[in-house]
Every structure is written in structure tokens, then in C-alpha cells.
Amino acid sequence: MKRIYLSGPMTGIPDHNIPAFNAAAQKLRILGYDVVNPAEITPQNGTAWEDYMREDLRALLTCDTIALMGGWENSKGAHLELHLAHRVGMTVVFADAVCQTTR
């Protein structure tokens, strides 16, 4: 089973885009993937962005695939996650495309 990390925009989006992250995670789990959802790692409670990124990057490194959510290109955090994923040889996919597949 692939372990997939969800990557996408949170900062500046209502509810930190948590409903979209949770919906994508649910779809991927139904398809049988082990999903790391950054919205589940740490609550959005005013902690500094850099502290969230430290936690998220640690979690990312436990995965073999990164799934980019819509709007990822507008997120400095997603860019950082993608850069790291490339450097460590992870598979890169688009979350919407994976969610639409059947097993």
C-alpha cells in the first residue's frame, strides 16, 4: 500500500482549507491508501507557519508519494513540500486524478 502525503494550500483560505483536505483524505482512504493529511497533524491554533511546516515536513518524509491538491501552485508550503519530495525521490501525483481512479 502506498503512503500518500496530501499537499495543498491552507494559508489564507477559509477554515485553512481543512474541509478539502479531509474530503481528499477520505476518498484516498476509501481507495485503500494510507494517507498523511497535514490537517490532521496539528490543529490550526495560531502556531507559527514555520512550526507547522517542520511537523509537516517530518510527516512527508514517512511517505513514498506526494499528492498535490488543487491550488498547490499558490502555496509556498506546497512548493517546499514538492521540492523536498523531488529531492528524496518520491512519486508525485495530482490528488484529483488519483481520487477519480478505481481499484
All heavy atoms as an XYZ file, in Angstrom:
796
protein
N       0.849     -1.180      0.000
C       0.000      0.000      0.000
C       0.888      1.234      0.000
O       1.850      1.311      0.744
C      -0.896      0.002      1.231
C      -1.690      1.271      1.367
S      -2.618      1.478      2.912
C      -3.360     -0.093      3.159
N       0.528      2.189     -0.816
C       1.284      3.437     -0.858
C       0.863      4.355      0.280
O      -0.299      4.441      0.622
C       1.070      4.152     -2.186
C       1.741      3.460     -3.331
C       1.740      4.338     -4.542
C       2.414      3.579     -5.656
N       3.444      4.302     -6.295
N       1.859      5.032      0.826
C       1.609      6.044      1.857
C       1.713      7.391      1.166
O       2.767      7.760      0.649
C       2.631      5.899      2.976
C       2.371      6.785      4.169
C       3.245      6.301      5.348
N       3.294      7.262      6.412
C       2.445      7.321      7.438
N       1.453      6.452      7.507
N       2.574      8.225      8.381
N       0.588      8.108      1.153
C       0.466      9.356      0.404
C       0.341     10.543      1.352
O      -0.445     10.517      2.306
C      -0.764      9.320     -0.528
C      -0.568      8.282     -1.616
C      -1.038     10.679     -1.136
C      -1.722      8.193     -2.598
N       1.109     11.585      1.035
C       1.041     12.836      1.779
C       0.246     13.837      0.943
O       0.559     14.071     -0.228
C       2.459     13.382      2.021
C       2.480     14.693      2.755
C       2.519     14.721      4.140
C       2.456     15.903      2.067
C       2.535     15.932      4.830
C       2.466     17.112      2.741
C       2.507     17.117      4.125
O       2.512     18.304      4.800
N      -0.783     14.447      1.519
C      -1.564     15.470      0.829
C      -0.874     16.830      0.953
O      -0.477     17.233      2.055
C      -2.959     15.586      1.441
C      -3.950     14.501      1.069
C      -5.236     14.681      1.871
C      -4.240     14.522     -0.412
N      -0.737     17.508     -0.155
C      -0.079     18.809     -0.173
C      -0.960     19.804     -0.922
O      -1.412     19.516     -2.038
C       1.280     18.699     -0.864
O       1.930     19.937     -0.898
N      -1.191     20.940     -0.309
C      -2.019     21.947     -0.963
C      -2.067     23.216     -0.134
O      -1.447     23.322      0.921
N      -2.835     24.177     -0.594
C      -2.899     25.469      0.090
C      -3.741     25.418      1.356
O      -4.771     24.752      1.399
C      -3.551     26.378     -0.959
C      -4.437     25.453     -1.732
C      -3.678     24.146     -1.794
N      -3.265     26.122      2.378
C      -4.024     26.263      3.626
C      -4.079     27.734      4.053
O      -5.135     28.232      4.400
C      -3.398     25.412      4.744
C      -3.457     23.923      4.500
S      -2.717     22.990      5.852
C      -4.207     22.296      6.559
N      -2.941     28.384      4.026
C      -2.844     29.768      4.496
C      -3.698     30.696      3.645
O      -3.650     30.647      2.416
C      -1.371     30.238      4.452
O      -0.591     29.345      5.248
C      -1.229     31.653      4.969
N      -4.501     31.501      4.312
C      -5.317     32.487      3.621
C      -6.616     31.945      3.047
O      -7.368     32.680      2.407
N      -6.897     30.682      3.273
C      -8.124     30.059      2.764
C      -9.063     29.849      3.952
O      -8.611     29.454      5.038
C      -7.806     28.733      2.052
C      -6.942     29.036      0.821
C      -9.070     27.977      1.670
C      -6.512     27.840      0.045
N     -10.367     30.111      3.762
C     -11.303     29.904      4.875
C     -11.153     28.505      5.481
O     -10.980     27.515      4.761
C     -12.681     30.078      4.217
C     -12.414     30.996      3.061
C     -11.040     30.605      2.556
N     -11.192     28.452      6.792
C     -11.033     27.197      7.545
C      -9.731     26.478      7.211
O      -9.623     25.258      7.348
C     -12.220     26.258      7.324
C     -13.527     26.822      7.836
O     -13.511     27.466      8.909
O     -14.557     26.627      7.176
N      -8.754     27.232      6.711
C      -7.438     26.688      6.348
C      -7.540     25.552      5.334
O      -6.659     24.689      5.272
C      -6.673     26.224      7.590
C      -6.425     27.324      8.564
N      -5.481     28.303      8.351
C      -7.013     27.613      9.745
C      -5.498     29.146      9.363
N      -6.424     28.765     10.222
N      -8.638     25.533      4.577
C      -8.861     24.524      3.534
C      -9.010     23.114      4.120
O      -8.916     22.120      3.400
C      -7.736     24.554      2.491
C      -8.194     24.142      1.119
O      -9.385     24.136      0.809
N      -7.253     23.785      0.270
N      -9.258     23.034      5.407
C      -9.356     21.740      6.071
C     -10.468     20.869      5.495
O     -10.263     19.667      5.290
C      -9.485     21.915      7.599
C      -8.142     22.435      8.143
C      -9.889     20.625      8.284
C      -8.165     22.840      9.594
N     -11.654     21.410      5.156
C     -12.675     20.539      4.565
C     -12.201     19.860      3.270
O     -12.479     18.671      3.053
C     -13.851     21.490      4.301
C     -13.689     22.565      5.339
C     -12.197     22.762      5.442
N     -11.460     20.577      2.438
C     -10.957     19.981      1.190
C      -9.908     18.919      1.487
O      -9.888     17.852      0.844
C     -10.393     21.061      0.276
N      -9.019     19.182      2.436
C      -8.015     18.185      2.816
C      -8.697     16.923      3.353
O      -8.334     15.801      2.982
C      -7.055     18.750      3.875
C      -5.888     19.483      3.301
C      -6.001     20.826      2.949
C      -4.670     18.854      3.116
C      -4.914     21.520      2.428
C      -3.580     19.539      2.598
C      -3.701     20.875      2.242
N      -9.680     17.105      4.224
C     -10.367     15.948      4.801
C     -11.140     15.155      3.753
O     -11.163     13.925      3.790
C     -11.285     16.385      5.932
C     -10.505     16.847      7.153
O      -9.320     16.538      7.305
N     -11.151     17.589      8.029
N     -11.764     15.846      2.801
C     -12.501     15.152      1.736
C     -11.550     14.340      0.863
O     -11.835     13.182      0.521
C     -13.277     16.158      0.887
N     -10.408     14.923      0.502
C      -9.428     14.201     -0.320
C      -8.883     12.997      0.445
O      -8.732     11.901     -0.115
C      -8.305     15.129     -0.749
N      -8.585     13.188      1.720
C      -8.063     12.084      2.536
C      -9.065     10.943      2.600
O      -8.700      9.770      2.462
C      -7.715     12.580      3.936
N     -10.332     11.279      2.780
C     -11.370     10.249      2.857
C     -11.460      9.459      1.544
O     -11.520      8.232      1.552
C     -12.719     10.872      3.189
C     -13.835      9.849      3.296
C     -15.181     10.483      3.623
O     -15.359     11.687      3.513
N     -16.132      9.661      4.005
N     -11.436     10.160      0.422
C     -11.510      9.479     -0.878
C     -10.317      8.548     -1.078
O     -10.470      7.420     -1.553
C     -11.572     10.502     -2.006
C     -12.876     11.243     -2.094
C     -12.840     12.314     -3.176
C     -14.090     13.152     -3.168
N     -14.009     14.255     -4.147
N      -9.134      9.022     -0.736
C      -7.934      8.196     -0.901
C      -7.951      6.991      0.028
O      -7.544      5.890     -0.361
C      -6.681      9.040     -0.669
C      -6.386     10.074     -1.760
C      -5.322     11.052     -1.283
C      -5.965      9.387     -3.049
N      -8.438      7.175      1.230
C      -8.536      6.041      2.165
C      -9.526      4.996      1.679
O      -9.284      3.795      1.828
C      -8.884      6.549      3.559
C      -7.721      7.284      4.206
C      -8.059      7.898      5.547
N      -6.871      8.537      6.107
C      -6.877      9.689      6.743
N      -8.023     10.344      6.945
N      -5.758     10.204      7.203
N     -10.622      5.440      1.089
C     -11.595      4.504      0.524
C     -10.943      3.673     -0.582
O     -11.242      2.489     -0.747
C     -12.845      5.251      0.007
C     -13.668      5.757      1.198
C     -13.687      4.376     -0.917
C     -14.782      6.722      0.832
N     -10.013      4.298     -1.315
C      -9.291      3.587     -2.372
C      -8.182      2.688     -1.818
O      -7.523      1.982     -2.571
C      -8.697      4.589     -3.369
C      -9.710      5.337     -4.239
C      -9.023      6.440     -5.030
C     -10.420      4.365     -5.176
N      -7.976      2.721     -0.516
C      -7.017      1.822      0.107
C      -5.659      2.407      0.421
O      -4.755      1.677      0.840
N      -5.500      3.701      0.253
C      -4.212      4.332      0.534
C      -4.078      4.667      2.012
O      -5.058      4.961      2.691
C      -4.043      5.614     -0.289
C      -3.922      5.361     -1.760
C      -5.025      5.507     -2.598
C      -2.714      4.968     -2.314
C      -4.927      5.273     -3.964
C      -2.605      4.729     -3.681
C      -3.715      4.878     -4.501
O      -3.610      4.642     -5.840
N      -2.844      4.641      2.489
C      -2.505      5.123      3.820
C      -2.188      6.606      3.647
O      -1.203      6.955      2.992
C      -1.295      4.351      4.337
C      -0.884      4.753      5.740
O      -1.657      5.460      6.424
O       0.222      4.358      6.149
N      -3.023      7.468      4.173
C      -2.946      8.908      3.894
C      -2.413      9.677      5.091
O      -2.881      9.500      6.210
C      -4.327      9.476      3.501
C      -4.249     10.968      3.227
C      -4.891      8.726      2.304
N      -1.449     10.554      4.817
C      -0.992     11.516      5.810
C      -1.606     12.851      5.413
O      -1.300     13.401      4.357
C       0.549     11.603      5.857
C       0.976     12.717      6.800
C       1.134     10.265      6.285
N      -2.502     13.328      6.244
C      -3.246     14.557      6.000
C      -2.719     15.634      6.944
O      -2.920     15.541      8.155
C      -4.734     14.298      6.248
C      -5.595     15.516      6.098
O      -5.120     16.611      5.828
N      -6.893     15.331      6.295
N      -2.028     16.658      6.430
C      -1.491     17.679      7.325
C      -2.554     18.375      8.162
O      -2.243     18.881      9.245
C      -0.777     18.657      6.396
C      -1.175     18.310      5.022
C      -1.707     16.913      5.033
N      -3.791     18.371      7.719
C      -4.869     18.975      8.517
C      -5.133     18.167      9.786
O      -5.732     18.672     10.725
C      -6.142     19.078      7.683
N      -4.671     16.913      9.809
C      -4.848     16.066     10.990
C      -3.609     16.040     11.885
O      -3.660     15.518     12.988
C      -5.167     14.628     10.550
C      -6.448     14.506      9.775
C      -6.641     13.154      9.134
O      -5.674     12.352      9.065
O      -7.763     12.895      8.679
N      -2.514     16.587     11.413
C      -1.263     16.520     12.167
C      -1.267     17.485     13.334
O      -0.986     17.114     14.463
C      -0.049     16.797     11.252
C       0.080     15.672     10.229
C       1.231     16.946     12.070
C       1.129     15.927      9.171
N      -1.556     18.742     13.073
C      -1.560     19.759     14.113
C      -2.755     20.674     13.907
O      -3.037     21.080     12.786
C      -0.272     20.606     14.079
O      -0.060     21.080     12.755
C       0.938     19.810     14.521
N      -3.460     20.987     14.967
C      -4.604     21.900     14.816
C      -4.139     23.309     14.456
O      -3.061     23.731     14.847
C      -5.273     21.866     16.186
C      -4.187     21.452     17.117
C      -3.258     20.571     16.336
N      -4.942     24.016     13.702
C      -4.639     25.399     13.317
C      -5.009     26.307     14.483
O      -6.095     26.817     14.564
C      -5.433     25.775     12.055
C      -5.179     24.888     10.865
C      -3.765     25.046     10.341
O      -3.205     26.130     10.356
N      -3.179     23.973      9.871
N      -4.073     26.480     15.396
C      -4.395     27.215     16.617
C      -3.509     28.433     16.856
O      -3.277     28.815     17.979
C      -4.315     26.282     17.823
C      -2.918     25.718     18.007
O      -1.990     26.072     17.272
N      -2.755     24.842     18.970
N      -2.975     29.014     15.806
C      -2.162     30.199     15.974
C      -0.669     29.933     16.041
O       0.122     30.860     16.185
N      -0.269     28.673     15.974
C       1.153     28.340     15.948
C       1.775     28.932     14.691
O       1.135     29.022     13.647
C       1.325     26.804     15.960
O       0.715     26.292     17.146
C       2.784     26.405     15.933
N       3.030     29.295     14.758
C       3.719     29.902     13.623
C       3.765     28.951     12.434
O       3.896     27.736     12.596
C       5.145     30.282     14.026
N       3.666     29.519     11.238
C       3.708     28.753      9.995
C       4.935     27.849      9.953
O       4.858     26.686      9.578
C       3.684     29.715      8.797
C       3.771     29.035      7.475
C       2.734     28.547      6.746
C       4.950     28.776      6.701
N       3.183     27.991      5.569
C       4.549     28.124      5.528
C       6.307     29.034      6.897
C       5.451     27.715      4.544
C       7.209     28.631      5.924
C       6.771     27.980      4.759
N       6.085     28.389     10.353
C       7.333     27.621     10.321
C       7.261     26.377     11.205
O       7.790     25.320     10.840
C       8.517     28.495     10.759
C       8.834     29.615      9.804
C       7.967     30.866      9.976
O       7.076     30.897     10.859
O       8.174     31.824      9.200
N       6.583     26.476     12.334
C       6.436     25.322     13.219
C       5.536     24.261     12.594
O       5.810     23.061     12.706
C       5.900     25.751     14.581
C       6.903     26.609     15.346
O       8.123     26.418     15.146
O       6.468     27.470     16.125
N       4.464     24.699     11.946
C       3.616     23.740     11.232
C       4.406     23.040     10.136
O       4.313     21.831      9.949
C       2.397     24.436     10.611
C       1.302     24.720     11.599
C       0.990     26.026     11.946
C       0.586     23.699     12.189
C      -0.006     26.301     12.866
C      -0.409     23.952     13.106
C      -0.700     25.261     13.443
O      -1.685     25.522     14.354
N       5.212     23.815      9.396
C       5.983     23.223      8.305
C       6.987     22.203      8.818
O       7.197     21.165      8.187
C       6.685     24.302      7.477
C       5.758     25.111      6.595
S       4.687     24.112      5.490
C       5.892     23.173      4.570
N       7.600     22.462      9.940
C       8.547     21.489     10.500
C       7.850     20.159     10.764
O       8.382     19.093     10.450
C       9.169     22.029     11.786
C      10.207     23.093     11.549
C      10.856     23.531     12.871
N      11.818     24.573     12.616
C      11.588     25.866     12.803
N      10.422     26.278     13.257
N      12.530     26.748     12.547
N       6.663     20.227     11.354
C       5.903     18.999     11.618
C       5.476     18.329     10.313
O       5.576     17.107     10.161
C       4.670     19.300     12.478
C       4.999     19.716     13.890
C       5.711     18.626     14.669
O       5.334     17.437     14.559
O       6.670     18.962     15.389
N       4.983     19.125      9.383
C       4.506     18.573      8.111
C       5.635     17.939      7.311
O       5.460     16.873      6.705
C       3.813     19.660      7.288
C       2.512     20.140      7.929
O       2.002     19.463      8.852
O       2.014     21.196      7.510
N       6.798     18.557      7.293
C       7.928     18.004      6.543
C       8.409     16.693      7.147
O       8.770     15.758      6.419
C       9.065     19.015      6.450
C       8.763     20.257      5.608
C       9.893     21.263      5.726
C       8.476     19.905      4.159
N       8.384     16.586      8.466
C       8.720     15.301      9.098
C       7.740     14.218      8.644
O       8.138     13.099      8.325
C       8.699     15.434     10.622
C       9.967     16.045     11.192
C      10.017     15.901     12.717
N       9.324     16.960     13.413
C       9.843     18.141     13.704
N      11.071     18.427     13.354
N       9.145     19.044     14.347
N       6.468     14.563      8.616
C       5.449     13.593      8.201
C       5.604     13.234      6.723
O       5.447     12.069      6.343
C       4.056     14.155      8.466
N       5.897     14.220      5.906
C       6.091     13.982      4.475
C       7.154     12.917      4.241
O       7.010     12.041      3.385
C       6.485     15.293      3.784
C       6.973     15.206      2.345
C       5.860     14.766      1.411
C       7.543     16.550      1.907
N       8.229     12.968      5.007
C       9.339     12.046      4.804
C       9.017     10.607      5.198
O       9.801      9.707      4.923
C      10.574     12.549      5.551
C      11.185     13.818      4.952
C      12.281     14.360      5.865
C      11.707     13.569      3.546
N       7.844     10.363      5.769
C       7.418      8.995      6.077
C       6.629      8.384      4.917
O       6.188      7.249      5.011
C       6.548      8.940      7.352
O       5.282      9.578      7.097
C       7.255      9.592      8.531
N       6.455      9.147      3.851
C       5.623      8.731      2.722
C       6.471      8.389      1.502
O       7.635      8.762      1.419
C       4.640      9.853      2.366
S       3.526     10.271      3.725
N       5.862      7.690      0.550
C       6.558      7.426     -0.713
C       5.949      8.203     -1.872
O       6.500      8.213     -2.970
C       6.603      5.934     -1.040
C       5.240      5.272     -1.041
O       4.237      5.932     -1.324
O       5.183      4.069     -0.756
N       4.817      8.876     -1.625
C       4.111      9.623     -2.668
C       3.598     10.932     -2.093
O       3.160     10.974     -0.941
C       2.915      8.801     -3.210
O       3.405      7.548     -3.696
C       2.174      9.525     -4.307
N       3.647     11.984     -2.895
C       3.026     13.257     -2.538
C       1.897     13.495     -3.533
O       2.071     13.315     -4.741
C       4.032     14.423     -2.532
C       3.372     15.721     -2.035
C       4.688     14.608     -3.881
C       4.355     16.862     -1.786
N       0.718     13.835     -3.012
C      -0.447     14.114     -3.845
C      -0.760     15.601     -3.755
O      -1.108     16.115     -2.688
C      -1.650     13.292     -3.385
N      -0.626     16.290     -4.881
C      -0.849     17.728     -4.932
C      -2.330     18.024     -5.124
O      -2.958     17.528     -6.060
C      -0.037     18.339     -6.069
C       1.476     18.130     -5.978
C       2.155     18.607     -7.254
C       2.050     18.821     -4.762
N      -2.874     18.832     -4.249
C      -4.278     19.232     -4.329
C      -4.404     20.483     -5.191
O      -3.431     21.204     -5.413
C      -4.817     19.500     -2.924
C      -4.820     18.257     -2.057
S      -5.380     18.587     -0.374
C      -6.973     19.329     -0.650
N      -5.610     20.743     -5.651
C      -5.874     21.934     -6.442
C      -5.422     23.186     -5.710
O      -5.627     23.320     -4.512
N      -4.764     24.095     -6.434
C      -4.283     25.331     -5.869
C      -2.903     25.230     -5.239
O      -2.385     26.215     -4.715
N      -2.282     24.062     -5.311
C      -0.965     23.866     -4.686
C       0.055     24.890     -5.177
O       0.918     25.314     -4.420
C      -0.445     22.440     -4.936
C       0.008     22.236     -6.356
C      -0.740     21.791     -7.400
C       1.301     22.513     -6.882
N       0.007     21.764     -8.547
C       1.271     22.203     -8.256
C       2.487     22.997     -6.332
C       2.377     22.372     -9.082
C       3.591     23.157     -7.154
C       3.532     22.832     -8.510
N      -0.093     25.300     -6.443
C       0.906     26.195     -7.030
C       0.895     27.587     -6.388
O       1.830     28.352     -6.543
C       0.738     26.299     -8.551
C      -0.632     26.692     -9.026
C      -1.662     25.565     -9.058
O      -1.377     24.471     -9.518
O      -2.794     25.834     -8.598
N      -0.154     27.897     -5.634
C      -0.250     29.180     -4.941
C       0.181     29.105     -3.487
O      -0.017     30.050     -2.733
C      -1.695     29.702     -5.013
C      -2.146     29.904     -6.438
O      -1.406     30.424     -7.264
N      -3.349     29.461     -6.750
N       0.757     27.984     -3.094
C       1.115     27.751     -1.699
C       2.628     27.620     -1.543
O       3.240     26.734     -2.129
C       0.442     26.458     -1.215
O       0.994     26.038      0.004
N       3.216     28.490     -0.716
C       4.661     28.383     -0.516
C       5.003     27.096      0.236
O       6.055     26.498      0.003
C       5.223     29.620      0.181
C       4.816     29.833      1.612
C       5.453     31.097      2.190
C       5.107     31.256      3.652
N       5.797     32.384      4.261
N       4.126     26.642      1.102
C       4.356     25.378      1.806
C       4.328     24.190      0.857
O       5.175     23.287      0.944
N       3.366     24.169     -0.057
C       3.286     23.072     -1.029
C       4.504     23.065     -1.940
O       5.015     22.006     -2.305
C       1.998     23.172     -1.838
N       4.982     24.243     -2.311
C       6.205     24.310     -3.127
C       7.389     23.696     -2.380
O       8.188     22.954     -2.959
C       6.525     25.751     -3.525
C       5.784     26.204     -4.738
N       6.277     26.041     -6.002
C       4.577     26.804     -4.871
C       5.408     26.528     -6.880
N       4.365     26.993     -6.215
N       7.503     24.007     -1.115
C       8.576     23.454     -0.302
C       8.435     21.936     -0.184
O       9.412     21.190     -0.341
C       8.569     24.105      1.083
C       9.614     23.640      2.082
C      11.023     23.844      1.535
C       9.433     24.388      3.390
N       7.220     21.472      0.056
C       6.977     20.031      0.159
C       7.302     19.324     -1.158
O       7.938     18.257     -1.154
C       5.522     19.785      0.572
C       5.230     20.224      1.993
C       3.767     20.387      2.320
O       2.915     20.405      1.390
O       3.451     20.518      3.513
N       6.886     19.915     -2.256
C       7.173     19.313     -3.564
C       8.674     19.278     -3.826
O       9.202     18.276     -4.321
C       6.448     20.081     -4.670
C       6.691     19.588     -6.092
C       6.274     18.130     -6.259
C       5.953     20.487     -7.087
N       9.370     20.349     -3.512
C      10.816     20.391     -3.701
C      11.492     19.264     -2.921
O      12.318     18.518     -3.466
C      11.364     21.750     -3.263
C      12.843     21.862     -3.396
N      13.465     22.093     -4.605
C      13.819     21.763     -2.472
C      14.771     22.117     -4.420
N      15.009     21.934     -3.137
N      11.117     19.104     -1.661
C      11.680     18.042     -0.838
C      11.328     16.669     -1.404
O      12.182     15.778     -1.478
C      11.188     18.178      0.602
C      11.705     17.138      1.600
C      13.230     17.140      1.666
C      11.100     17.395      2.962
N      10.070     16.497     -1.824
C       9.643     15.217     -2.402
C      10.481     14.863     -3.622
O      10.917     13.710     -3.782
C       8.158     15.276     -2.766
N      10.722     15.822     -4.481
C      11.570     15.584     -5.656
C      12.973     15.160     -5.227
O      13.544     14.223     -5.783
C      11.683     16.849     -6.518
C      10.560     17.044     -7.467
N      10.228     16.143     -8.456
C       9.681     18.066     -7.587
C       9.202     16.599     -9.141
N       8.838     17.762     -8.633
N      13.528     15.862     -4.270
C      14.915     15.612     -3.856
C      15.116     14.232     -3.238
O      16.197     13.667     -3.326
C      15.397     16.691     -2.885
C      15.521     18.054     -3.520
C      16.580     18.040     -4.625
N      16.633     19.310     -5.322
C      16.141     19.521     -6.546
N      15.569     18.545     -7.209
N      16.234     20.700     -7.102
N      14.082     13.704     -2.592
C      14.220     12.379     -1.968
C      13.613     11.268     -2.814
O      13.514     10.125     -2.366
C      13.656     12.361     -0.523
C      14.403     13.350      0.360
C      12.162     12.604     -0.500
N      13.203     11.585     -4.042
C      12.758     10.564     -4.991
C      11.345     10.048     -4.816
O      11.031      8.929     -5.237
N      10.497     10.854     -4.222
C       9.104     10.427     -4.054
C       8.341     10.510     -5.373
O       8.676     11.309     -6.249
C       8.408     11.321     -3.006
C       8.948     11.146     -1.613
S       8.266     12.333     -0.413
C       6.556     11.855     -0.399
N       7.304      9.716     -5.495
C       6.387      9.806     -6.615
C       5.504     11.027     -6.418
O       5.057     11.297     -5.298
C       5.509      8.539     -6.700
O       6.366      7.401     -6.858
C       4.524      8.609     -7.845
N       5.247     11.754     -7.498
C       4.400     12.951     -7.442
C       3.152     12.689     -8.267
O       3.246     12.288     -9.429
C       5.151     14.187     -7.986
C       4.249     15.419     -7.966
C       6.431     14.429     -7.200
N       1.980     12.882     -7.666
C       0.702     12.699     -8.355
C      -0.200     13.886     -8.039
O       0.066     14.656     -7.118
C       0.006     11.377     -7.941
C       0.854     10.161     -8.305
C      -0.333     11.368     -6.453
N      -1.268     14.001     -8.792
C      -2.286     15.008     -8.520
C      -3.445     14.321     -7.790
O      -3.963     13.309     -8.263
C      -2.761     15.677     -9.807
C      -1.696     16.529    -10.433
C      -0.928     16.049    -11.474
C      -1.436     17.800     -9.940
C       0.077     16.821    -12.029
C      -0.432     18.588    -10.483
C       0.327     18.093    -11.533
N      -3.818     14.852     -6.654
C      -4.826     14.227     -5.804
C      -6.133     13.992     -6.550
O      -6.725     12.916     -6.433
C      -5.073     15.081     -4.556
N      -6.588     14.963     -7.324
C      -7.863     14.806     -8.043
C      -7.816     13.614     -8.999
O      -8.789     12.865     -9.109
C      -8.213     16.075     -8.830
C      -8.661     17.202     -7.918
O      -9.006     16.952     -6.750
O      -8.660     18.363     -8.383
N      -6.700     13.423     -9.673
C      -6.585     12.308    -10.619
C      -6.608     10.965     -9.904
O      -7.271     10.028    -10.350
C      -5.307     12.453    -11.452
N      -5.926     10.884     -8.783
C      -5.896      9.628     -8.027
C      -7.272      9.340     -7.445
O      -7.732      8.197     -7.474
C      -4.839      9.691     -6.908
C      -4.882      8.427     -6.053
C      -3.447      9.886     -7.486
N      -7.953     10.366     -6.937
C      -9.269     10.187     -6.338
C     -10.306      9.701     -7.348
O     -11.306      9.104     -6.972
C      -9.748     11.483     -5.676
S      -8.861     11.889     -4.164
N     -10.080      9.975     -8.619
C     -11.034      9.571     -9.644
C     -10.775      8.169    -10.184
O     -11.549      7.667    -10.984
C     -11.027     10.586    -10.791
C     -11.555     11.929    -10.351
C     -11.513     12.957    -11.457
O     -11.307     12.665    -12.615
N     -11.684     14.219    -11.089
N      -9.688      7.536     -9.743
C      -9.393      6.180    -10.215
C     -10.164      5.167     -9.386
O     -10.599      5.447     -8.274
C      -7.888      5.868    -10.114
O      -7.494      5.907     -8.750
C      -7.068      6.846    -10.930
N     -10.289      4.013     -9.914
C     -10.901      2.906     -9.166
C      -9.898      1.791     -9.065
O      -9.004      1.657     -9.894
C     -12.179      2.391     -9.870
O     -11.837      1.978    -11.200
C     -13.250      3.448     -9.913
N     -10.054      0.986     -8.067
C      -9.130     -0.134     -7.867
C      -9.816     -1.422     -8.158
O     -10.958     -1.612     -8.022
C      -8.623     -0.146     -6.430
C      -7.719      0.994     -6.175
C      -7.070      0.805     -4.849
N      -5.817      1.513     -4.942
C      -4.767      1.267     -4.240
N      -4.768      0.303     -3.377
N      -3.675      1.972     -4.358
